[in-house]
Amino acid sequence: MLGAMPRKPRARTYDPAKVRGALTAQVGAVREAVAALCADAEAPRLLAAPTRLGSWSVRELIVHIALALDALPRVLAVRPAPAEPELDLLGYVRPVPGDLAEATAARVAAELETLPAPSEEGGPRALLARLDGAAERLAQAVAEAGGATPVPLPIGALTVDDFLVTRLLELVVHADDLADATGRAVRLDRQALAAATRLLADALAAKAPGGSVEVRIPPYAVVQCVQGPRHTRGTPPNVVETDSLTWIRLATGRTTWPAALDSAALTASGERADLSDQLPLLT
């Protein structure tokens, strides 16, 4: 039965202690993977390899990760904080506007100018040192900033606690990008993977509110979305199910709906179960 217009879901909260623990673990996992790349005898070739992120190489991806870690200490140091946060986590998950994408690419290019090339003496070590410095600055900022402190961003302000959840999302997504580009597994912390999965699932439910489709991402998330006849008991008529990494790749544009279906990484049953028009959620 059709009911009133569905309300958009509210952003869930995340345990700050668990988020901080997961952040430490995931930063360590990425650092471990980058250290192995930089120590490899083939480091110049490996760092120059292409990624699925347009024209970026592995080296540019690693610089981007360092900038993502540096974001909190950088912003808190140079921008006046607003009196109150303006965004919740669901407001953060959106396609990146073109001007912000260009600004990010420009920052990565500027950082690369300060680093020796991978083929130069000390080039790989300098790249790892850049990542290590960013990780240390982030750890210090996390230790010093209160969880409710607003973090001003171009799209609005988040609390420090919420912003750290976005760093988990960035790290999980880019760890997978790094693994895809190098063919080497990058360890994913379970809590970090859970937070990234849930945040993107909740963002889908906010973008397409309703109860006619159930999206299952075991073991981390189940959400209902898409306006239409609401399921109340028994097996829902429209069900989408996939694993966490496939879901994250779909939600961030790393793979497509048809590709996920063809690979059997995704199942979708029911006339409303095609969610391709709702994806990606974040680019």
C-alpha positions in Angstrom: 0.0 0.0 0.0 1.3 3.4 -0.9 1.7 5.8 2.1 2.7 9.3 2.7 5.9 10.7 1.1 8.8 8.9 2.9 11.0 10.9 5.2 14.7 11.0 4.4 16.7 9.0 7.0 18.8 10.8 9.5 22.6 10.3 9.6 23.6 7.5 12.0 26.2 8.2 14.7 29.5 6.3 14.9 31.3 5.5 18.1 34.2 8.1 18.2 36.6 5.7 20.0 36.0 3.0 17.4 36.4 5.5 14.5 39.7 6.7 15.9 40.9 3.1 16.3 39.8 2.2 12.8 41.5 5.3 11.4 44.8 4.4 13.1 44.6 0.9 11.8 43.7 1.9 8.2 46.3 4.5 8.0 48.8 1.9 9.1 47.6 -0.6 6.5 47.9 2.0 3.7 51.3 3.1 5.0 52.5 -0.6 5.0 51.4 -1.1 1.4 53.1 2.2 0.3 56.3 1.3 2.1 56.4 -2.1 0.3 56.0 -0.3 -3.0 58.6 2.3 -2.3 61.1 -0.4 -1.1 60.7 -2.5 -4.2 63.5 -2.6 -6.7 60.9 -1.8 -9.3 59.5 1.2 -7.4 59.9 3.7 -10.3 57.9 1.5 -12.6 55.3 0.6 -9.9 54.8 4.2 -8.9 54.3 5.3 -12.5 51.6 2.6 -13.2 48.2 3.9 -14.2 45.2 3.8 -11.9 41.4 3.8 -12.6 41.3 7.5 -11.5 41.6 9.1 -14.9 45.1 10.2 -15.7 46.5 9.7 -12.2 49.4 7.3 -11.6 50.0 5.3 -8.4 52.4 8.1 -7.3 49.7 10.7 -7.7 47.2 8.5 -5.9 49.5 8.3 -2.9 50.0 12.0 -2.9 46.2 12.4 -2.9 45.9 10.1 0.1 48.5 12.2 1.9 46.5 15.3 1.2 43.3 13.6 2.5 45.1 12.8 5.7 46.4 16.4 5.9 43.0 17.9 5.4 42.0 18.0 9.1 45.2 19.6 10.5 45.4 22.0 7.4 41.8 23.2 7.7 41.8 23.6 11.4 45.1 25.6 11.2 44.1 28.1 8.5 40.3 28.5 8.4 38.1 30.1 11.1 35.6 27.6 12.4 31.9 28.4 12.2 29.9 28.5 15.4 28.0 25.4 14.5 28.4 22.5 12.0 26.3 22.9 8.9 26.4 19.4 7.5 25.8 15.9 8.7 27.5 12.8 7.2 24.7 12.3 4.6 25.2 15.9 3.4 28.9 15.1 2.8 28.3 12.2 0.4 27.7 13.8 -3.0 29.4 14.0 -6.4 32.3 16.4 -6.2 31.6 19.6 -8.1 33.9 20.2 -11.1 35.7 23.2 -9.5 36.5 21.2 -6.4 37.8 18.3 -8.6 40.0 20.7 -10.5 41.3 22.2 -7.2 42.1 18.8 -5.9 44.0 17.9 -9.1 45.9 21.2 -8.9 46.9 20.5 -5.2 48.2 17.0 -6.2 50.2 18.5 -9.1 51.7 21.2 -6.8 52.7 18.5 -4.3 54.4 16.5 -7.0 56.5 19.5 -7.8 58.0 19.4 -4.4 59.0 15.8 -4.5 61.8 14.1 -6.5 60.7 11.8 -9.3 60.6 8.1 -8.4 63.6 7.5 -10.8 65.7 10.0 -8.9 67.8 9.1 -5.9 65.6 9.0 -2.8 62.4 9.6 -4.8 60.4 6.7 -3.4 61.6 7.4 0.1 60.5 11.0 -0.2 57.1 9.9 -1.2 56.8 7.6 1.8 58.0 10.4 4.0 55.3 12.7 2.7 52.7 10.1 3.6 54.2 9.6 7.0 54.3 13.3 7.8 50.6 13.6 6.9 49.7 10.6 9.1 51.6 12.2 12.1 49.9 15.5 11.6 46.5 13.9 11.5 47.2 11.9 14.7 48.2 15.1 16.4 45.1 17.0 15.2 42.9 14.1 16.3 44.5 14.1 19.8 44.1 17.9 20.2 40.7 18.7 18.6 37.4 18.2 20.4 35.0 15.8 18.7 32.3 18.5 18.4 34.7 21.1 16.9 33.3 22.3 13.5 35.6 21.5 10.5 35.0 24.1 7.8 34.9 22.7 4.2 34.0 24.2 0.9 30.7 22.4 1.0 29.9 23.2 4.6 31.1 22.4 8.1 31.2 18.9 9.8 32.1 18.1 13.3 35.5 16.6 13.9 33.9 13.3 14.8 31.9 13.2 11.6 34.9 14.3 9.5 37.0 11.4 10.8 34.3 9.1 9.5 34.9 10.7 6.0 38.6 10.0 6.4 37.8 6.3 6.9 35.7 6.4 3.7 38.6 8.1 1.8 41.1 5.6 3.1 39.0 2.5 2.3 38.1 3.7 -1.2 41.7 4.7 -2.0 43.2 1.5 -0.5 41.0 -0.4 -3.0 42.2 1.9 -5.7 45.8 1.2 -4.8 45.2 -2.5 -4.7 43.5 -2.4 -8.1 46.4 -0.4 -9.7 49.3 -2.5 -8.2 47.7 -5.9 -8.1 48.8 -6.1 -4.4 46.3 -6.5 -1.6 45.9 -3.6 0.8 44.6 -4.7 4.2 41.2 -3.2 5.1 40.4 -2.7 8.8 37.0 -4.3 9.6 35.7 -1.3 11.4 36.8 1.0 8.6 35.2 -1.1 6.0 32.0 -1.3 8.1 31.8 2.5 8.4 32.4 3.1 4.7 29.8 0.5 3.8 27.2 1.9 6.1 27.8 5.5 5.3 27.3 4.9 1.5 24.3 2.7 2.1 22.7 5.4 4.3 23.5 7.9 1.6 21.5 5.8 -1.0 18.5 5.7 1.4 18.7 9.5 1.8 19.0 10.1 -2.0 16.1 7.7 -2.9 14.0 7.5 0.2 11.3 4.9 0.4 10.7 1.3 1.3 10.1 -0.6 -1.9 13.7 -1.9 -2.4 15.8 -3.6 0.3 19.5 -3.4 -0.2 21.6 -6.0 1.7 25.3 -5.6 2.1 26.2 -8.4 4.6 27.4 -8.3 7.3 27.4 -4.5 7.6 24.2 -2.9 6.3 20.6 -3.3 5.3 18.7 -0.3 4.1 15.4 0.3 2.3 15.0 2.8 -0.4 13.0 3.9 -3.5 9.5 5.2 -3.2 6.7 2.7 -3.9 4.8 -0.1 -2.2 6.4 -0.6 1.2 7.5 -4.1 2.3 6.3 -4.9 5.8 6.9 -8.6 6.3 8.1 -11.7 4.6 10.5 -11.6 1.6 10.6 -8.2 0.0 9.6 -8.1 -3.6 12.6 -6.0 -4.6 16.0 -7.1 -3.2 19.5 -6.0 -4.1 22.4 -7.9 -2.5 26.2 -7.5 -2.8 29.4 -7.6 -0.8 31.0 -4.5 0.8 33.7 -3.9 -1.7 31.4 -4.2 -4.7 29.0 -1.8 -3.0 31.7 0.7 -2.3 32.9 0.5 -5.9 29.4 1.0 -7.2 28.7 3.9 -4.9 31.9 5.7 -5.9 31.8 5.0 -9.6 34.6 2.4 -9.6 32.4 -0.1 -11.3 29.1 -0.1 -13.1 25.8 -1.8 -12.4 25.9 -4.0 -15.5 29.5 -5.0 -14.8 28.7 -6.0 -11.2 25.7 -8.0 -12.4 27.7 -9.7 -15.1 30.4 -10.7 -12.7 27.8 -12.1 -10.3 29.1 -9.8 -7.5 25.6 -8.2 -7.4 22.2 -9.8 -7.5 19.0 -7.8 -8.1 15.5 -9.2 -8.1 12.2 -7.3 -8.7 11.0 -4.7 -11.1 12.2 -1.8 -9.0 15.6 -3.4 -8.1 17.7 -1.6 -10.8 19.4 1.2 -8.9 21.8 2.2 -11.7 20.1 5.6 -12.0 20.9 6.4 -8.4 24.6 5.6 -8.7 27.3 6.7 -8.2 26.7 8.6 -4.9 30.2 9.9 -4.5 32.9 10.7 -7.1 
